[in-house]
Amino acid sequence: MKRNIKTIAVLFIALVTTVFYAHADIKPYKDLDSKEVIMNYVGASLLGHSDYTKYMFADDFTYSNTANSDVHGKKEYLKFLKDVKSLKLNCTQQLEVLDQMGNTAIGKVTMDFGHFSRVDYITLILSEEGWKISKVVTTYP
């Protein structure tokens, strides 16, 4: 009986260790190109898909809005995305990679809401974990 309990305890510890080890090495953006990361940004910001967003942004990420001069860091922006998770914006969007050279890329997402437009300029950097968004600047032309 004691042997069975020890065996079950060892198996349980091995299972828990395996699960934590597997989750410690998640890099969902490792194999994506810069355009696919921008598409994930659109999914998170416009369609409410916030899975893995904490991996999408660089640690020194900043978001700025030229309409009101607001500047936010990664923590605040992730909280914002979590708060609007179920909100889907009714607009058409167009995305493009404006330039990509080495470990840096610049993307542009244009959102047309009918009576106004919003443009997000996105700076990406290539890290060991794949492409990450380091800066987003929102304008309203």
N, C-alpha and C positions, 0 to 999 in steps of 0.2 A: 504494500500500500504506500509506504514512504517512497519507494522507488518510483511509483507511478506519479506521485505528487511532484517529485523532483524533476521527472521527465517532462511533465506538463509545464512546470515553471520555466525550465530551460527553453522549451519550445516557444512559450509565450514571450520570453525575453528576446529570443532570436527574431520572432515575428515583429515585435515592436521596434527593435533596432533596425531591421530591414526597412520598415515603413518610414522611419525617420531619416534614414540614410537616403532612401529614394527621393524623398521630398526636399532634401537639402541640396540636391544637384539639379533642380529644375531650371532649364534655360530655354524657355519656349521660343525665343527670338533668335536663337543661335544660327539656324539654317535659313532664315528669311532674308530677302534682299531689302534694300531701303524702301522700295515702293510698297512692298507687302507690309512693312512696319507702318508706313503712312496709312495704308488701308485699315490696319488695326486701330490706328488713332481715330480715323473717321468712324469706325464701328463703335469705339468707346465714347467719343464726344457727340456724335449725332444720333446713334441708334441705341445707346444705352448698354452696349456689350462691354462690361468692365472686367471680364476674366483676364487675369494675368497683366493688368495694367501696371502693377507695381514693378514688373520686369521691363516694361516698355520705356520707362523714363530713366535717364542717367541720374546719379545721385545729386549732381549739381544743377538739375533741371530748373528752369525758370519759365514762367508764363507771364506775358505782359499784354495788356490791352491798351491800345493807343487812344481809345475813346475816352477813357477815364484815368489813364496813367497808372492803373493797378498793376502790381507785380506780385506774383505768388511763387512759392517754392514747390517742390515735389510733394511734400506732405499735404499742403493745402489743396493742391490740384487733385491729388488722389481722393481726398475727402469730398471735393466737389463732384468728381466723377461717380463716386459711390452714392452720393445724395441724389443724383439725377439718373441713376442706373436704369430705371424703368421709363424714363422720358425719351420719346423719339421725336426728333425735330422734323417738321414737314418742309423739306427743301430738296432741291436738286444739288448735287455736288459734282465737282470735277477736280480730279487730283492729278498732279504731275510732279516728276522729279525735275527741277530746274537745272541742277548741276550736281555732278558727283565726281569727286577727284580724291583718290586715295582713301583715307579714313573719314572723309567728311562728305555729307550730302545736304542739299537744300531742296526742300519740297514746298509745294504750294497747294492748298486746298481752298477752292472757291465754292461757297455755299450761296445759292440764290433762293431767297425766301419769297420772291415775287415782288414785294414792295421795297426790299433792301437786300444788299449783299454783304457777306462777311468773307474775308480772306484770312486764312491762317498761313503764315510762313513758318516752316518747320525746319530746324537745323538738327541733323542727325550725326552721330559719331559712331564709328565702328570700334567696338571693344572686344574683349575676349568672349563676352557673352552674346555677341552679335550686334546688330544695329540698335542704337538707343537714341531716343529723342532727348536732346539737351536743351532746346529752347523752342518756344512757340510764341510768335508775335501775332496778335489778332488786330486786323484793321477793318474799317467799314468804309470802303471807297464810295 
